[in-house]
Amino acid sequence: MQTVDTLIHARWIIPVNPQRDVLVDHSLAIQEGRIVAILPSAEARAQYQSDNVQDLGDQALIPGLINAHGHAAMALFRGLADDLELMTWLNDHIWPAEGAWVNDEFVADGTELAIAEMLRSGTTTFADNYFFVDSAASTVVKTGVRAQFSFSVIDFPTNWAKTPDEHIDLGMALVEKYKGNEHLKIMFGPHAPYTCSDEPLTRIRDLAKEHQLRIQMHVHETQSEVDGEVDKRGGRPVRRLKELGLLNSDFQAVHMTALNADDIDDIVETGTHIIHCPESNLKLASGFCPVHELQQRGVNVALGTDGAASNNDLDMISEMRTAAILAKAVGQSATALPAYEALAMATYNGALAMGWDKEIGSLEVGKQADITAIRLNDLESQPMYDPVSHLVYATSRDQVSNVWVGGKQLLKDRELTTIDKAAVMAKAAVWQERILSK
């Protein structure tokens, strides 16, 4: 018998492979952080042995969920300013709060809180767009998850840097520092077309091409944003970004709620990825991303939560359900975004947008063992006709039981293995007291 590091038996394995398989009574073998076999459990028991055998019974194994857009440290602002219009929320509450509180300590503590929440929700990889990236990256290394950091670039001063060039220079130093780290990608995160002028965007374009870096940006988040840019610049933001040479298969456009036919043509032509944040968009009344139409045109659409200050959770299972239901209403078709495709949006599509699709995003032999196990054996999951349907339409994050990243178990029977939950909650309480006292 062949010895492996870990052998996991489960009722279902849902690999999110091109065939959209659902494997019943299958097992998964892990060696040196990678998947070395996926096969029927009877065969696995005959062929493999391990000191770490986990028989999960009526659970489903899926690829670790990938949260393709968020602001992790903003978990410390959860619930701070709710039920407000987007620009009121930003101008009168969030940006002043960031000016008062965001520093290395805030980012480290907030990112750890967010990672703890995401792991307990089945997320193994997240995209982050924020400041003080080194503190957040150090937290990722400590906790063992994966992250794409798109360091923020914006025209006006922040606590992290005073000019767009300074933002870029700080970010490029981190690109060099973390080069080769398989758990981290550092890239550009210009905030939005309305907060970034042409000069820094042109520099970002040139550096991204030179260093083969990706770009993530909030684009067409609201109709008023688009109208304001048309009034100010005489054209739509998507077309401006295309003319500046930014749009391509390395560009991730977040939100994209206010699109016309020309915008969609530009996205299709350039191969731009879309990051859909349905719950944040709904809560802020930002608009509706035309997911069904985009997917019919061949656009890769991934899924994100946005930050906990505007969502107010980092729950990708809930996000899948909302995305699937909303796509049907917006597309006026009950067949839009079926359950398996919603799961793909939350896994493989995110990996594809990040350029990580050869390593993560699906459960396939040779890929990193980033895995989430979900209990489907309780009352709320009965009867069981289709486990994928249940995952999207009937499952909650409380049913996530175990999580592995690169074969290392980071959540075991709902207990975090690399994060001290009590310490994280204590730090959050300290920040709550500080922020309320100001």
QUIRA-V828784 format. One line per field, one symbol per residue. phi: phi as a letter, one per 30 degrees, with the letter a starting at -180 (. if undefined). burial: 1 if it has 9 or more other C-alpha atoms within 8 Angstrom, else 0. Layout:
phi = ???
burial = ???
//
This chain:
phi = .dcbdbbccbdbbcdhcedhdbcchcbbcbbhicdcabaeddddddcbbadbcbccidbccbeedbddaabeddedceidbcibdeddeddcbdddddddbdaededdddddeddeddddcjdcbbcbbachddddddddedcjdcacccddbadcdbddacbeddedddddddeddceiddcbbcadbedaedcbddddddddedddddchcdbbbdbhdbddddddddddciadeededdddiddadcccccihccccddededdddciddcccbddddddchdkbddeddddddiddccbbcidddbccbccddddddddddddddddhadcdhdedddddedbdddddddicddcbjbcbejdddcbbcbdbccedccdccbddededcbccddddcbbbbhicdcbbhicdccbdeddddddddddedddddd
burial = 000111111111111110011000111111101111111110010001110010010111111111111111111101101000010111111111111001100111111111111111111111111101101111111011111111111110101111110111001001100100001111111111101110011101101100001111111111101110110000111111110101111111111111100011011101111111111111110111111101100011111111111111011111111111011111100001101101111111111111011001111110111111111100001000001111110110101111111110111101011010000110110011000000
//
